[in-house]
Amino acid sequence: MDRPAEKPGGNGWRDRLARFATFWNGLSPYLRGAIFVSGGAITLTIMALFVKQLGRTGMSPLQIQFFRAVVGLLVVLPLFRHDFAEPFRTKRPGLHMIRGFLGASANACLFWGITHLLLADAMALQFARPLWTIPVAMVFLGEFAGLRRTAIALIGFAGILVYTRPFTAGFDPNALIAALGALFGALVIITIKKLARTESTKTIVFYFAFWGVIFAAVPAVFVWRAPTWDEFQVLMIIGVLGIGGQFMLTHGFAKGDATALVPLDYARIAYGALLGWLLFGELPGFWNWLGVTLIVGASLYLVLTERRGGRARAS
């Protein structure tokens, strides 16, 4: 008996998917991690472009941050579809709330910087977080940084002063807001360390999203304006890109050697500089470049040496 003829392309997509899976699994863990981290860096840079464009139309970054938080919560909720009561069995509700406030503040400062500064500069000031982690860890965790790390951090902070020039006519307070976002980001790391002792990752993620919406809604009320349909679509895209980019970065760092992959995340600054120039005609000046170089150089050095030190201790 003759077999029925297969429909053209009937199993084509399955075959292609299987070949891709074989190819992907054959890649080294580092290369897979590099692809995810690079994809996350590009995705978050594209998100920043949409944020900046909305800011140029007059929408407040505080309102943009609110929509970003709402989309994040909607993405997190399905994680608890089998037990919606799971996150409410937390042992640290107060610390979750503090972490939510810090995270919402960090994101609001980031969006404020994106809409008020050159795109590359806003991205660079975001990466000042390792500089703030040193004094924050000393105050809240009692960790001693050491002379070398303290000196490098001071160089990075000098870069912030060079960039902002607080005592000259070139002072831009918006740069301080962006740098403050990095401080809030460092405080988020400290609270996560404390929460991880008793809380599951899913619970931490849920409360970050939940309180992020609450704290983002408060300032958004005072600057609210009804978005047009086109703006609403862009706001949803920002939320999806933000969640997707963070997922790719997290997954990438988990797959490969974080020490080797960190510079790929810092490439966001280069992407921001290139796209800011091509799309918005942004050209950083001498003091911008000098300050950003000190900030990024010190931050990257601290991240790389810290990860190498941690790996050596583990071995």
Secondary structure as the mmCIF struct_conf table of DSSP 4:
data_model
#
loop_
_struct_conf.conf_type_id
_struct_conf.id
_struct_conf.beg_label_comp_id
_struct_conf.beg_label_asym_id
_struct_conf.beg_label_seq_id
_struct_conf.end_label_comp_id
_struct_conf.end_label_asym_id
_struct_conf.end_label_seq_id
HELX_LH_PP_P HELX_LH_PP_P1 ASP A 2 LYS A 7
TURN_TY1_P TURN_TY1_P1 PRO A 8 ASN A 11
HELX_RH_AL_P HELX_RH_AL_P1 GLY A 12 GLY A 26
BEND BEND1 LEU A 27 LEU A 27
HELX_RH_AL_P HELX_RH_AL_P2 PRO A 29 ARG A 56
TURN_TY1_P TURN_TY1_P2 THR A 57 GLY A 58
HELX_RH_AL_P HELX_RH_AL_P3 PRO A 61 VAL A 76
HELX_RH_3T_P HELX_RH_3T_P1 LEU A 77 PHE A 80
TURN_TY1_P TURN_TY1_P3 ARG A 81 HIS A 82
TURN_TY1_P TURN_TY1_P4 PHE A 84 ALA A 85
HELX_RH_3T_P HELX_RH_3T_P2 GLU A 86 ARG A 89
BEND BEND2 LYS A 91 LYS A 91
HELX_RH_AL_P HELX_RH_AL_P4 PRO A 93 HIS A 116
BEND BEND3 LEU A 117 LEU A 117
HELX_RH_AL_P HELX_RH_AL_P5 LEU A 119 GLN A 126
TURN_TY1_P TURN_TY1_P5 PHE A 127 ALA A 128
HELX_RH_AL_P HELX_RH_AL_P6 ARG A 129 PHE A 140
TURN_TY1_P TURN_TY1_P6 LEU A 141 LEU A 141
HELX_RH_AL_P HELX_RH_AL_P7 LEU A 147 THR A 164
TURN_TY1_P TURN_TY1_P7 PRO A 166 PHE A 167
BEND BEND4 THR A 168 THR A 168
TURN_TY1_P TURN_TY1_P8 ALA A 169 GLY A 170
HELX_RH_AL_P HELX_RH_AL_P8 PRO A 173 LEU A 195
TURN_TY1_P TURN_TY1_P9 ALA A 196 THR A 198
BEND BEND5 GLU A 199 GLU A 199
HELX_RH_AL_P HELX_RH_AL_P9 THR A 201 VAL A 223
HELX_LH_PP_P HELX_LH_PP_P2 ALA A 226 THR A 228
HELX_RH_AL_P HELX_RH_AL_P10 TRP A 229 LYS A 255
BEND BEND6 GLY A 256 GLY A 256
HELX_RH_AL_P HELX_RH_AL_P11 ALA A 258 PHE A 280
HELX_RH_AL_P HELX_RH_AL_P12 PHE A 286 ALA A 314
#
